[in-house]
Amino acid sequence: MKLLNALFRLFGYEWVKDETPYERQRDDPITDEGWDDLYEHSPRYKLRKIDQNPR
């Protein structure tokens, strides 16, 4: 992740850990088969713009 962040910082972005809770979807075939627990416990990341002018 450090290598990816170093590359993306050149363009003003960074990868940060997504802490939002995982929402299960009722009509998704993945949840019917029991694969949703893999997605629920695996880390997720999102790309955000680096604030150039902190207040």
VENNORHU-V179031 format. One record per run of one state. SS is the DSSP state (~ for helix, > for strand, _ for the rest). FROM is the first residue (numbers start at 1). TO is the last residue. Records with the same first field share a line. If there is no record, write none. Layout:
BEGIN
SS: FROM-TO + FROM-TO
END
This chain:
BEGIN
_: 1-1 + 10-12 + 18-28 + 34-35 + 42-44 + 50-55
~: 2-9 + 29-33 + 36-41
>: 13-17 + 45-49
END
